[in-house]
Each structure stands twice: as structure tokens, then as C-alpha cells.
Amino acid sequence: KKGKNKKIQTCTLLFQCCLRRSFGDKDFRSGLENGILLCELLSAIKPGLVKKINRLPTPIAGLDNLTVFLRGCEELGLRGSQLFDPGDLQDTSIRANLKDSDCNRKLKNVLNTVFWLGKAASGCTSYSGPTLNLKEFEGLLAQMRMVSRAGRAGERKKKKTHSQIVK
């Protein structure tokens, strides 16, 4: 938990330094859910990459902005596996059946994308702003790899157990 908070603080600092504004009274996830700050960050990294930001206060506008952001990330060289799903930024407080582990996984997906965007920004000639402390994210990436491997191992174990039962 402490490491995740440090990563959130580091990402928040990137937004504050690049955009010269804060999330206000919103937390990290809710500050990004409408996609506006994400699109503004892309514009700060590579001017002209984002043609238009939809500022209407509707869920559809937010989805439009998230789509623009994710496409912009791809244009900067990020792969699909490095991108979060737009659903990862949906308001989790209204979903009663969502577990804490699901909320944490969704937040990690967003942090992972910001990590890769920060790495891409440092290689972008048009970007002269601050860079992320990439060391902060090494633990997150290692943890995500371990969780992914554990999930695959669990699936193989279930299949093996099932085939033993069927015999």
C-alpha cells in the first residue's frame, strides 16, 4: 500500500509540474476519469498530438477523451499491453460488487500506463518537462508480472486437477 501511494504521488507530481495544476479536491483516479488531464498531459508531451478535448461533463465525453489519450499513447510508441482499459477509470464507488483487489488492479493498470508514457516522454524531442522517477515503478511492474504468472499457473493447476478428476 505504501509503495502504491508513492507511485500515485509521483504520477500526481508529473501532472502538477507539466500542467501547472492539481487534481483539486479529487483523488488520483477521479481526477483522471474524464480524460481531460490525461489529454492535456499528452499535449504537453507532444504539442498537436491531441486535436480536441471534450470538456462536456458527461460519461460519453470522458470516454471520448480516454480513447483520444490511449490512441495518442500508441502514437508515442506504447503497445496495447502497456495501456489501461477505459473501464479502469470508471467510478468504483457506485459498483457494490467490486472487490478491493479489483480496484487496486485497475489503479495499477492506470499507473502502469503513466509509467510507460513517462518513459516515452523522456525520449520525445518536443518534451522538456519533468520526468518520472522510473525507479518508483520497478516494484509495480515486477509485482504485476508475478500476479500475471500466478494467475496463469493457477489456471494450469485447475486444468490439471480437472483432467485428473475426469480420468
C-alpha positions in Angstrom: 0.0 0.0 0.0 2.8 2.4 0.9 4.6 1.8 -2.4 1.3 2.3 -4.4 0.8 5.7 -2.6 4.3 6.7 -3.5 3.7 5.9 -7.1 0.4 7.9 -7.1 2.3 10.8 -5.6 5.0 10.6 -8.3 2.4 10.5 -11.1 0.5 13.3 -9.5 3.6 15.4 -9.3 4.2 14.8 -13.1 0.7 16.2 -13.8 1.2 19.1 -11.5 4.6 20.0 -13.0 3.6 19.6 -16.6 0.2 21.2 -16.4 0.8 23.6 -13.6 -2.4 22.5 -11.9 -3.5 20.0 -9.4 -6.3 17.5 -9.0 -8.1 19.9 -6.6 -10.3 18.0 -4.2 -10.3 14.9 -6.3 -8.2 11.8 -5.7 -5.9 10.4 -8.4 -8.5 8.1 -10.1 -11.4 10.5 -10.0 -9.1 13.4 -11.2 -8.4 11.4 -14.3 -11.7 9.7 -15.0 -13.0 12.3 -17.5 -9.7 12.1 -19.5 -9.2 15.8 -19.7 -5.9 15.9 -17.6 -4.6 12.9 -19.5 -5.2 14.6 -22.8 -3.6 17.8 -21.5 -0.6 15.8 -20.4 -0.3 14.3 -23.9 -0.4 17.8 -25.4 2.3 18.9 -23.0 4.5 16.0 -24.1 3.8 16.3 -27.8 2.0 19.5 -28.8 -0.5 18.9 -31.6 -1.0 15.2 -30.7 -4.4 15.9 -29.2 -6.6 17.8 -31.6 -9.6 18.3 -29.4 -10.5 17.7 -25.8 -14.2 17.1 -25.0 -15.0 19.2 -21.9 -18.6 18.3 -21.5 -19.4 16.8 -18.1 -20.8 13.6 -19.5 -19.6 10.0 -19.3 -19.5 9.8 -23.1 -17.3 12.9 -23.2 -15.0 11.2 -20.7 -14.9 8.0 -22.8 -14.1 10.1 -25.9 -11.1 11.7 -24.1 -9.8 8.4 -22.8 -10.0 7.0 -26.3 -8.0 10.0 -27.6 -5.5 9.6 -24.8 -5.0 5.9 -25.5 -4.6 6.4 -29.2 -2.1 9.2 -28.5 -0.1 6.9 -26.3 0.0 4.4 -29.2 1.3 7.1 -31.5 4.1 7.7 -29.0 5.0 4.1 -29.2 3.2 2.4 -26.3 1.9 -1.1 -27.0 -1.6 -2.3 -26.2 -0.3 -4.3 -23.2 1.0 -1.1 -21.7 -2.3 0.7 -21.9 -5.1 0.6 -19.3 -8.7 -0.1 -20.3 -11.1 2.9 -20.1 -13.2 0.9 -17.6 -10.2 1.1 -15.2 -11.1 4.7 -14.5 -14.8 4.3 -14.0 -16.2 5.4 -10.7 -15.8 2.3 -8.5 -17.8 3.7 -5.6 -21.1 3.0 -7.4 -20.3 -0.6 -8.1 -21.2 -2.6 -4.9 -19.9 -5.9 -6.2 -16.4 -4.7 -7.0 -13.7 -6.1 -4.6 -10.8 -4.0 -3.2 -8.4 -6.3 -5.2 -10.2 -5.3 -8.4 -10.0 -1.6 -7.6 -6.2 -2.0 -6.8 -5.7 -3.9 -10.1 -7.5 -1.2 -12.1 -5.5 1.6 -10.4 -2.2 -0.3 -11.1 -3.2 -0.6 -14.8 -3.5 3.3 -14.9 -0.2 3.8 -13.1 1.4 1.3 -15.5 0.3 3.4 -18.5 1.5 6.6 -16.9 4.9 4.9 -16.2 5.2 3.9 -19.9 4.0 7.3 -21.0 6.7 8.9 -18.8 9.3 6.7 -20.3 8.1 7.6 -23.8 8.1 11.3 -22.9 11.7 11.2 -21.8 12.6 10.1 -25.4 10.4 12.7 -27.1 12.4 15.6 -28.5 9.4 18.0 -28.2 9.1 17.4 -24.4 11.2 19.4 -22.0 9.2 18.9 -18.8 9.9 16.8 -15.7 10.4 13.1 -15.9 9.0 10.4 -13.7 11.3 8.7 -11.2 11.1 5.4 -13.1 12.7 3.6 -10.1 9.4 4.1 -8.3 7.6 1.9 -10.8 10.1 -1.1 -10.9 8.4 -2.8 -8.0 4.9 -2.3 -9.5 6.0 -3.8 -12.8 7.6 -6.8 -11.1 4.5 -7.3 -8.9 2.3 -7.2 -12.0 4.4 -9.8 -13.7 4.3 -12.0 -10.7 0.5 -11.7 -10.4 0.1 -12.5 -14.1 2.3 -15.6 -13.8 0.5 -16.7 -10.6 -2.8 -16.4 -12.5 -1.6 -18.5 -15.4 -0.1 -21.1 -13.0 -3.4 -21.3 -11.2 -5.2 -21.8 -14.4 -2.8 -24.6 -15.4 -3.3 -26.2 -12.0 -7.1 -26.1 -12.3 -6.9 -27.7 -15.8 -4.5 -30.4 -14.4 -6.8 -31.1 -11.5 -9.8 -31.2 -13.7 -8.1 -33.7 -16.1 -7.1 -35.9 -13.1 -10.7 -35.9 -12.0 -12.0 -36.8 -15.4 -9.7 -39.8 -15.7 
